[in-house]
Amino acid sequence: MIPSESQNAMEMAMADAGGGAGIGDETSGEGRPTPAETATRGLRILERLIAGSTLAEVAAGEGLSPRRARELVAEVVAQRGFDP
């Protein structure tokens, strides 16, 4: 290939790979959850923990990492308080 052809082919491949799948792209159908959705999720996680589920089980069920599930629980407890 001639250098300009290979560069052109590379640019085309990079453009195809981008395909509009950027961060915050509205075409993905999923955006960030609203604060209300996050609060509801946090309460749902807390309820499942109180019912006896492990954090790993709850996180998997919510599609979260255990770390993020812990963060959400900590936020809910900090905001609402928790009386065991």
Secondary structure, 3 states (H helix, E strand, C coil): CCHHHHHHHHHHHHHHHHCCCCCCCHHHCCCCCCHHHHHHHHHHHHHHHHCCCCHHHHHHHHCCCHHHHHHHHHHHHHHHCCCC
